[in-house]
Amino acid sequence: MAVPKRKTSKARRDKRRANWKISVPGIVSCEKCGEAKLSHRVCKKCGFYGNREVLKIEED
């Protein structure tokens, strides 16, 4: 069985772990109302996805 010959230093260990980070979500503007929304999702303000109305949004 493979066993490390020396202790891995904190710097070497942390360099390896440095690439585990959260990426920024893809935020785009809605084609109908211009509101910021996540890509490939229904707009929460107007209820449209592309050119189709998916949700009925009742305005107060």
N, CA, C and O of each residue as an XYZ file, in Angstrom:
240
protein
N       0.834     -1.180      0.000
C       0.000      0.000      0.000
C       0.880      1.244      0.000
O       1.891      1.287      0.701
N       0.506      2.251     -0.776
C       1.300      3.474     -0.869
C       1.098      4.327      0.380
O      -0.030      4.609      0.785
N       2.209      4.726      0.973
C       2.186      5.560      2.174
C       3.090      6.759      1.920
O       4.189      6.582      1.395
N       2.666      7.988      2.276
C       3.516      9.155      2.067
C       4.797      9.065      2.892
O       4.777      8.664      4.056
N       5.916      9.447      2.264
C       7.203      9.387      2.957
C       7.370     10.554      3.915
O       8.002     10.418      4.963
N       6.802     11.706      3.556
C       6.897     12.914      4.385
C       5.506     13.518      4.582
O       4.580     13.261      3.812
N       5.388     14.322      5.630
C       4.139     15.024      5.905
C       3.913     16.088      4.830
O       4.837     16.816      4.465
N       2.683     16.174      4.328
C       2.346     17.207      3.352
C       2.204     18.530      4.092
O       1.453     18.632      5.062
N       2.935     19.546      3.623
C       2.896     20.855      4.296
C       1.536     21.530      4.093
O       0.790     21.188      3.175
N       1.233     22.483      4.956
C      -0.044     23.208      4.853
C      -0.116     23.997      3.553
O      -1.181     24.094      2.943
N       1.006     24.559      3.125
C       1.022     25.340      1.886
C       0.722     24.455      0.678
O      -0.060     24.839     -0.192
N       1.331     23.287      0.621
C       1.100     22.370     -0.498
C      -0.342     21.860     -0.496
O      -0.984     21.762     -1.542
N      -0.832     21.537      0.699
C      -2.210     21.069      0.833
C      -3.203     22.149      0.397
O      -4.157     21.859     -0.325
N      -2.983     23.391      0.831
C      -3.903     24.478      0.518
C      -3.832     24.892     -0.943
O      -4.831     25.352     -1.495
N      -2.682     24.742     -1.579
C      -2.586     25.022     -3.026
C      -3.473     24.069     -3.812
O      -4.106     24.458     -4.794
N      -3.512     22.841     -3.380
C      -4.332     21.834     -4.051
C      -5.813     22.125     -3.863
O      -6.613     21.870     -4.764
N      -6.184     22.652     -2.713
C      -7.592     22.931     -2.405
C      -8.049     24.294     -2.905
O      -9.222     24.632     -2.749
N      -7.175     25.077     -3.492
C      -7.496     26.453     -3.879
C      -8.501     26.529     -5.019
O      -9.145     27.564     -5.187
N      -8.659     25.470     -5.808
C      -9.527     25.519     -6.980
C     -10.955     25.090     -6.694
O     -11.768     25.029     -7.616
N     -11.282     24.792     -5.452
C     -12.642     24.412     -5.074
C     -13.381     25.669     -4.673
O     -13.415     26.026     -3.496
N     -13.967     26.335     -5.632
C     -14.694     27.561     -5.319
C     -16.026     27.583     -6.045
O     -16.231     26.862     -7.022
N     -16.916     28.414     -5.560
C     -18.256     28.520     -6.136
C     -18.199     29.467     -7.323
O     -17.571     30.524     -7.253
N     -18.854     29.089     -8.412
C     -18.880     29.947     -9.587
C     -20.083     30.893     -9.503
O     -21.067     30.605     -8.822
N     -19.987     32.007    -10.193
C     -21.044     33.022    -10.196
C     -22.208     32.518    -11.044
O     -21.983     32.012    -12.143
N     -23.461     32.643    -10.560
C     -24.599     32.190    -11.370
C     -24.787     33.065    -12.604
O     -24.465     34.253    -12.586
N     -25.313     32.468    -13.680
C     -25.517     33.196    -14.929
C     -26.746     34.076    -14.851
O     -27.869     33.591    -14.994
N     -26.548     35.362    -14.626
C     -27.664     36.297    -14.530
C     -27.785     37.047    -15.850
O     -26.818     37.627    -16.344
N     -28.993     37.024    -16.414
C     -29.281     37.705    -17.680
C     -30.507     38.583    -17.490
O     -31.200     38.468    -16.480
N     -30.781     39.458    -18.447
C     -31.987     40.281    -18.360
C     -33.117     39.602    -19.127
O     -32.895     38.965    -20.157
N     -34.317     39.751    -18.611
C     -35.514     39.171    -19.239
C     -35.770     39.872    -20.573
O     -35.616     41.089    -20.682
N     -36.160     39.101    -21.579
C     -36.410     39.667    -22.902
C     -37.690     40.499    -22.933
O     -37.797     41.431    -23.730
N     -38.660     40.179    -22.079
C     -39.939     40.894    -22.066
C     -39.890     42.158    -21.208
O     -40.215     43.247    -21.680
N     -39.477     42.007    -19.930
C     -39.572     43.136    -19.005
C     -38.223     43.760    -18.658
O     -38.185     44.863    -18.112
N     -37.120     43.085    -18.960
C     -35.797     43.637    -18.684
C     -35.305     43.398    -17.275
O     -34.232     43.878    -16.910
N     -36.060     42.670    -16.475
C     -35.674     42.361    -15.090
C     -34.532     41.344    -15.091
O     -34.465     40.495    -15.980
N     -33.636     41.421    -14.107
C     -32.540     40.463    -13.980
C     -33.101     39.127    -13.508
O     -33.900     39.075    -12.573
N     -32.671     38.032    -14.171
C     -33.138     36.699    -13.805
C     -32.037     35.691    -14.075
O     -31.073     35.988    -14.780
N     -32.179     34.505    -13.516
C     -31.232     33.433    -13.795
C     -31.518     32.871    -15.186
O     -32.674     32.767    -15.596
N     -30.459     32.511    -15.904
C     -30.640     32.002    -17.263
C     -31.338     30.640    -17.234
O     -31.170     29.872    -16.286
N     -32.109     30.349    -18.260
C     -32.859     29.095    -18.423
C     -33.900     28.906    -17.331
O     -34.203     27.776    -16.949
N     -34.455     30.013    -16.822
C     -35.510     29.941    -15.820
C     -36.601     30.959    -16.136
O     -36.369     31.928    -16.858
N     -37.776     30.731    -15.593
C     -38.913     31.628    -15.803
C     -38.658     32.930    -15.050
O     -38.136     32.923    -13.935
N     -39.033     34.041    -15.669
C     -38.901     35.347    -15.021
C     -39.938     35.444    -13.906
O     -41.116     35.162    -14.128
N     -39.509     35.840    -12.715
C     -40.425     35.927    -11.575
C     -41.307     37.162    -11.637
O     -42.357     37.205    -10.996
N     -40.899     38.159    -12.395
C     -41.675     39.389    -12.460
C     -42.819     39.297    -13.473
O     -43.955     39.649    -13.155
N     -42.527     38.826    -14.695
C     -43.567     38.796    -15.729
C     -44.095     37.384    -16.021
O     -45.161     37.254    -16.623
N     -43.378     36.321    -15.611
C     -43.858     34.955    -15.808
C     -43.563     34.373    -17.173
O     -44.093     33.316    -17.516
N     -42.724     35.039    -17.968
C     -42.401     34.545    -19.308
C     -41.110     33.736    -19.297
O     -40.190     34.010    -18.526
N     -41.064     32.738    -20.166
C     -39.846     31.978    -20.451
C     -39.674     32.011    -21.958
O     -40.379     31.310    -22.683
N     -38.739     32.822    -22.431
C     -38.593     33.030    -23.864
C     -39.758     33.853    -24.368
O     -39.953     34.980    -23.914
N     -40.544     33.315    -25.300
C     -41.702     34.026    -25.839
C     -43.030     33.494    -25.307
O     -44.092     33.960    -25.719
N     -42.978     32.510    -24.384
C     -44.194     31.901    -23.855
C     -44.475     32.378    -22.441
O     -43.554     32.554    -21.644
N     -45.752     32.587    -22.129
C     -46.140     32.908    -20.761
C     -46.351     31.594    -20.023
O     -47.253     30.823    -20.353
N     -45.527     31.350    -19.039
C     -45.570     30.089    -18.297
C     -46.352     30.250    -17.004
O     -47.114     29.361    -16.624
N     -46.171     31.381    -16.324
C     -46.851     31.653    -15.067
C     -47.763     32.875    -15.212
O     -47.434     33.843    -15.898
N     -48.903     32.800    -14.553
C     -49.787     33.964    -14.489
C     -49.372     34.772    -13.261
O     -49.515     34.310    -12.129
N     -48.868     35.960    -13.487
C     -48.447     36.842    -12.402
C     -49.528     37.901    -12.224
O     -49.811     38.682    -13.132
N     -50.131     37.912    -11.027
C     -51.159     38.909    -10.726
C     -50.493     40.102    -10.060
O     -49.838     39.954     -9.029
N     -50.658     41.278    -10.643
C     -50.071     42.480    -10.075
C     -51.058     43.119     -9.113
O     -52.261     43.162     -9.370
N     -50.530     43.616     -8.001
C     -51.372     44.246     -6.976
C     -51.706     45.661     -7.321
O     -52.407     46.332     -6.563
